[in-house]
Amino acid sequence: MRLLVRPGTVLRWHRDLVARRHAAQSRPKRSGRPRNVHSIRALVLRLARENPNWGYRRLHGELLVLGVKVAASTVWEILKEAGILPVPERASSTWADFLRSQADALLACDFFETGPPP
């Protein structure tokens, strides 16, 4: 009976197998989603401070325009962790409310109509 491989080759294969298994087991395990980058968190908080009337969806849209890929729920979580309250629901204003708020400007308008010179 003839052997196709030498005993040293089998031992080398075993050493390589054990080394690969050890390397795979000692590799750090990262479970779950990757953590948010600190710069994204800082950008979200800065946008929220500079634009207090924007909600998390508007902030999310602006981040997408800037090329920052982050989920809307992540923006909401960042704001929640920072203690920034959501933008209150605004009731739609009526025409009367608009006229009341713009009364001074409307009264200052010149309502004279000018035509062609006689």
Secondary structure, 3 states (H helix, E strand, C coil): CCCCCCHHHHHHHHHHHHHHHHHHHHCCCCCCCCCCCHHHHHHHHHHHHHCCCCCHHHHHHHHHHCCCCCCHHHHHHHHHHCCCCCCCCCCCCCHHHHHHHCHHHHHCCCCCCCCCCC
